[in-house]
Amino acid sequence: MIGKYTWEFDESEEYWQNGTFDTIEECIHEAKEAMKDDYIGKHDVIYVGETIVFQPWVLGTDVIEHLEQQAFDEYGEVAEGWDVWSGLREKGNEQKDAAWNELSQQLTDVVNDWIAKYDLTPNFYKIVNVREVALDGTVQSQKK
């Protein structure tokens, strides 16, 4: 989900560390404030991008595969009869897909609730839709 904006003087910076903002105008304001530091220097443009925060997602199929392997590792060949994939395959594609989606959603909800409970929410993001913005507020160009 695209959320907020971030900015940088140099679009090739690997890590943009100027915070996130609700609007491009706030990015411009922060860049102008940063330029008051003699170390930063003067710039005519900044690069503004939209942020997409990492959203943890758990795949039910991965968890079941792990559990099946765990059962085999701990109980040996006798555990080979426990094959969730085959059991679901017999139920038909629509019901099988619904079951996997349900499991994935339930596990994702549990993990995200746990992450929130312990205040471990991801605080990183990727940057998309980067554009050059003149410090007078005009968008110069949209980058690919």
N, C-alpha and C positions, 0 to 999 in steps of 0.2 A: 504494500500500500504506500503510495507516495504521500509524504507527510509535509515536511517543512522545507525551507530553503537553507542553503549554506553558501559560503562564498570563499574566494581565495584570490590573491593578486596574480598568482601564477597557476594557470590551469593544469600544468604538468606536475604539480605537487602530488606526491603519492598519498599523503594524508592531509586532508583539509581539516584544520583544527580551529576554526573561527566560530564554532557554535552553530546552532540552528535557530531559524527565525521564521515567523509566520508570513512575512512578506519580503519581496525583493527590496522594497523601500527601507526596511529595517537593516538588510544587508548593506545597502549603500551607506546608511547612517553609521553603522559600525565600522565600515572601511574608512570613512572620512575621519572618524574618531581615532582609528589606528594610525592614520597618516600624521597625526599630531606628534607622534613619536619620531624624533629625528632619525632614528635607526631604520625606520620603515621606508622613508622617502616618499616622494610624490608619485601618484599614478593617475592616469586618466580613465582607466577601465578596471573593472573587476570581472571575475568569472563567477556566475551564480548557477548553482545546480539544485535540483530537487532531490530530497533524501528519501530512501526506502529503508526503513528500519528492519533488521532481521526479525522474522517471525518464526519461532520454533514450530516444527511440524513433525509429528511422529507417524511413521508408516506402520500400520498394524502388521503388514506382511513381514517387515524386518523383525519385529518383536517375536512373532510366531516362529519364524525361521530360527531365531536365536534360542527360543524355548525348546524347539524340536531337537536342535543340536545339543543343548544342555541335557535333555532327557537321554539322548543316545550316549553322551559322554559319561553320564552318571549311572545309567542302567544297562548300557550295552544294547545288544541286538533285540532284546525283549521290547525295547522302546520303539523299534521300527514300525510297529503296528499303529502307533499314534501319529497319524498323518492328517493334519488339519486341512492341507491343500486338497487331498483326495476327498475328504468329507464334504468340503464346500463345493467341489467340482460336481458332485452328484446333485446338488441343489439347483443347478442351472445358472447360467451366466448372470441374469439380472439379480437373483437373490444372492449369488456369490459376491458380485460387485457391491451390492448394498451392505452386505455383512462386513466386507473389508473396509468400506468407507465409514461404517458405523464404528468399528473398532479403532480406526485411525483417528476419527474425531474425538472419541471418548478418551483415548490415550493422550492426544494433544491437549485436550481440556485439562486433564489431570496434571500433566507436566507444566502447562502454563499457569495453572492455579498455584502449584508448588513454587514455581519461579517467582511469582508475584508475592506469595506469602513471605518468602525469605528475601525479598527485595533484590532479586538477581536478574531483573529485566535487562535484556541486552541494551547497551548504550552506544552501539555502533550502527553504521548504515552504509549503503552504497549510494553513489551520486549518479544521477541520470539527468538527461535533458539540460546539459550545461550550455549556457549562453554567455556571450560577452555583453556586459552592460556598462555603458558609460556612466561615470559618476554623476552626470547630470540627470540620470534616470532613463535614458533611451537604450533600448535593447539594440545592440549592434548586429549580432548574428546568433543564430541557433547552431550549436555544434552537434555533430553526429554522435 
